[in-house]
Amino acid sequence: MNKPFAITLDVRSSLANHTGMWRSERPVYTAGLPPCQHACPAGEHVQAWLYAAEDGSYESAWRRLVQDNPFPAVMGRVCYHPCETACNRAELDSAVGINSVERFLGDRAIDAGWRLPDAAPATGRRVLVVGAGPCGLSAAYQLRRLGHEVHVHDAGEEPGGMMRHGIPTFRLPRDVLDIEIARLADLGVTFCMNSKVTDLRETMRAGGFDAALIAIGAQLSRRAYLPAGQASRVLDALSVLGSVADGERPGLGRAVVVYGGGNTAMDAARTARRLGADDAVVVYRRTQAQMPADRQELDEALAEGVRIKWLRTIAAVGEGSLTLEKMTLDEAGLPQPTGEFEELAGDAVVLALGQDVDRSLLDTVPGLRVVDGVIEVDEAMMTGSPGVFAGGDAVPTDRSVTHSIGHGRRAAVAIDSWLRRQDPPAQRQERDPVPYSGLNTWYYSDAPRSVRPRLEAARRTDTFGEVVGGLDEDTALFEARRCLSCGNCFGCDNCLGVCPDNAVIKLDGANHYAIDLDYCKGCGLCAAECPCGAIEMVPEES
Amino acid sequence: MTQTAKFYQVGSRAVGNRLLPLDQRTEQANPERRNALTSGHRACQGCGEALAARYVLDAAAHAVGGRLVTVNATGCLEVFSTPYPESAWQLPWLHSVFANAASVASGVAAGLRTTGRGDIRVLAQGGDGGTVDIGFACLSGMFERNDDVLYVCYDNQAYMNTGVQRSGATPGGARTATTEAVGAEPGNLFGIGKDAARIAIAHDIPYVATATVAELHDLEAKVRKAMSIRGARYLHVLVPCPLGWGSATSETVRLARLAQRSGLFPVIEAEGGVVTSALPIRGRVPVEEYLRPQRRYAHLFRGEGRPDLVARVQRLADQNIVRYGLLDEES
């Protein structure tokens, strides 16, 4: 008898008993939609690049990230991170600092000199991109990767659009922007600067372009009629920010009033403080609850001594002072005048009331329709003019760099399909993001959020240096590992362990598992004990 | 800013995790684990006992390099794993009768010692019926003689194999086939039954511990520690039973976790008659959260319910928390 010590029966003899026959439901590994990815206007696969970063594979993480967005270092500074607002971890302790990890990866790529992946073999197609802002650059990058020849025309001297002219250096240092844009030139995108396109069809014909993307942004500052004296100074926020970005230091006086409640207003007020204003006051006609500015920008502004006058409009601008009218909210939440007035000292008024699209180019494109001041586009981002697409601030959208980058990517995909004479890819079926209740959070370690260092408030108003610092490697790794990996397996082996029937198999070489349906009785323990909700129980066909 | 503490996303709670160094993962995360109780056994869906038996025996076999013999009392575990001539065991396994697993194990240990094979270790196992009631005299004798056996009791709190009859481990208020949910005090009586772990501690044996199927790292550490000690050792593992408790098959691990988090099942360790550690409660829950998903307690919540009886169960949990200081480190 050739059997192991003290054993008389054949071992493993129960394996002949296929208990999987008992099953009425089977576990299936799924990949759910993480809420961060769902919320990202640029369409970043946040969970996927965090997963790579979790084991210190920063270059893989960066490479996954730049598939969707070529500007991680810029994004890690200027994005208002709706991903973090959506993050399920906020219900556990606090949201994962996705934006700070993104910046860490972006900065790491700059330090290490990582290059974008090479372009696909040339397709022989040529695409004209009008506007070198975030939308145009994002589209140019994606189109170039697909092997198309891309020419970006822009009236300015340097590419970057609002990233260069609208965002102050204390939020986005220009060397960071320059390096990330230079990677696109290395990839083979052709930049034609100081080249304002005035007749789109003519430029396309002359250059032999097969398609075009209009990404001209919204550059015209909205004005408001303000009764103003001869000596009063009324400026618009974009030109103030633009001239500071060009290295000028326009004198605004000691008391500066900014009119408006958006992010541009915050940037303008913070810039005024740095230009020497002792008092920078934002005048906004509604309350904080209705303010369009990002909460973080508001907090930074307040930390730098910016004052806010809620529920006020400017009635008249005099020399060295303004007249404000107090407002009140009606039942519909709209501001209504009260007839009460007050004086406010102010040497200059900076208007930050929003921006409009310059129509001069648009009117030359036959078939293109402008509705409510913005370009009408279909689901594939094509205008009424075949082969002419549009994106960014010039189409109906929430206006942010992140949205524009997302537009650029979507437009590029659609343009690629159009060039290949294919239907645009079907709109992805809208899936619901994985809810917090879909997770088994017992398993996650407690871990408070890491906070990025900030320049001391006292030192901010005399420098245009960057306010928010980056995370060091240990802290970035810690922050990446706070990710709950919602809906996507992260290799914790729980399913492998909790199966009473040993019916979960770990596949070689990767953190992937399979179910041995010969023995799985369908109890559902693996699904219930999966921390991230990546296993679904599916009824067997009877 | 530097984080000095190592942080691994799920760290010490999940079974494994790709980020953890290999030596910090559980034996169950090892793709090469022994699977001492292999597939094809006939335990019910979601069986806590089948799960615990594999956890315990894989860890014990690993700890002693595979030189392990196990003796089984009669009960579910024996019946579902070995309908003749089939066996789901991948190690030497011996069954005699209901009452005598501890005695047989003592004899196997003695036999191995006298034949010069003292390197082979003995592990006895049984359910709560075979341990707390039927085999109790044999177990106490094994403790008294300090025989070199680790006895493991898989406690699912009733005789599940024969149709869910009450055992000495059935908790107060629980319905079984022999303690029906009728009368003024429905379900099992309060104040009767045995706390086997405390009785084992009272024998002053080298090592006694309790554990659940919900805390795998803790369970495996206790098995390893037990196998590093010679003499009589006792491990009492709570194993929810979907059939007898009337719970969903997917809830087995969660219920074990809730039993610990409510304080109803204290997870402790004792050496030489002295309690040396207790697993602190992380996120305390009221006992109701543990009782409600189980049909054996449904009569406590039907209609107007029996808040008085729920309160009695809560008092038992509170008593455990005080006795073992379960909230000392974290509350």
Interface residues (C-beta under 8 A of the other chain):
Chain A: P4 F5 A6 I7 L9 D10 V11 R12 S13 S14 L15 A16 N17 H18 T19 W22 E54 D55 W442 Y443 Y444 S445 A447 S450 P453 L471 D472 D474 T475 F478 R481 R482 C483 S485 F490 G491 C492 D493 N494 L496 G497 V498 C499 P500 D501 N502 A503 K506 N511 D516 D518 Y519 K521 G522 C523 G524 L525 A527 A528 E529 P531 M537
Chain B: M1 T2 Q3 F7 Y8 Q9 V10 G11 S12 R13 A14 V15 G16 N17 R18 L19 R25 T26 Q28 A29 P31 N35 L37 T38 S39 G40 H41 R42 A43 Q45 G46 C47 G48 A50 L51 R54 V69 S81 P85 E86 S87 A88 W89 Q90 P92 W93 L94 I120 L216 P242 A248 T249 S250 E251 T252 V253 R254 R257
